[in-house]
Amino acid sequence: MNTAIDLGYYKTKGIDTGGQPFSFPSITGTPDKSRFSLNGHDNGIILTKPYHKLVGENVEDQSLFAVRWEDRDWIRTDDYAALLYAAMSEMTTSFHINVNLVTGLPVRFYEQDRDYLRDRLLGQHQLHREGRKPQTININRVKVVPQNVGAYLSVALDDRGRQAVDADFISGRVGVIDIGSLTTNYLVMSKFTELNQESTSIEAGGWKLARQVRQALGGLCPDLTIKDHELMGAIRRGFVYYYGQRVDLADIITQAADNLEAQIIATARDRWGKGAHLHTILITGGGALLLGQRILRHFPHARLVDDPVFANVRGYWKLGQRPGVWG
């Protein structure tokens, strides 16, 4: 089976054996459980082998100790492996399966880390998710690509991995701005090949906006304690409750978005000028939900990709189906 997993700093995403996307937060914690619920509450993904950890949705609410990595070296940690195994358990419930896997790395770390990541992923993986029988997953082959190549491939290829767009798109230069949680990656592709001199990455993404909002909240609502997932929900809603009173966040969010937009556009201008030489600019990543419309104002030939949160992993999956890609 050919499949794909995209482990991002904020979200882990994958494609299951039925071709459907899934995701959960990239956070691990102690495997603590709720003792009582009236709504059929699911304790979430609890791994018992090879690591005893709670993974994903319920960690911030349930775990006494929680870990969310924001560091290049996280691919060398047990927490990264736990996220991988949780994704495998979401990908399939089969007891034994052989897969070829496509995954990605941030542009700036790609050359240095791709061989290490490939070697870590290859081979047999045994895992046990609470409530299920143990699983053995053999990863026979691994292809590691720069993360935002996925968004390009999600547009360029169909579900069989064959070319899905006109020849002008493929032969021209196509820019990709991938706004992630901690990084924004810039990529230019032509004829399915990266143009390295026009590609880069910066440490600025959705979490930078969220932290600015959190800092402003500290002054506005000094007694408020808010967890990461609650903060992101408040940013999407545009308000929080403080001692029972609704507090509007529109001005705070706008200021933070203005600052992040300015940084993202400044880097794009530095690499691409006004982008007039590019056939198309694709806007993708979870941050596109917050900033996509703003970025479009700067480039008349830019467009948001479909389902930007899953665009990279969907592109990985399409690459995995491409005839001849596995040799």
Buried (B, 14 or more C-beta within 10 A) or exposed (E): BBBBBBBBBBBBBBBBEEEEBBBBBBBBBBBBEEEEEEEEEEBBBBBBEBBEBBBBBBBBBBBEEBBBBEEBEBBBBEBBBBBBBBBBBBBBEEEEBEBBBBBBBBBBBBEEBBEEBBEBBBEEBEBBBBEEEEBEBEBEBBBBBBBBBBBBBBBBBEEEBEEBEEEEBBEBBBBBBBBBBBBBBBBBBBEBEBBEEBBBBBEBBBBBBBEBBBEBBEEBBEEBEBEBBBBBEBBEEEEBEBEEEEBEBEEBBEBBBEBBBEBBBEBBEEBBEEBEEBBBBBBBBBBBBBBBEBBBEBBEEBEBBEEBBBBBBBBBBBBBBBEEBEE
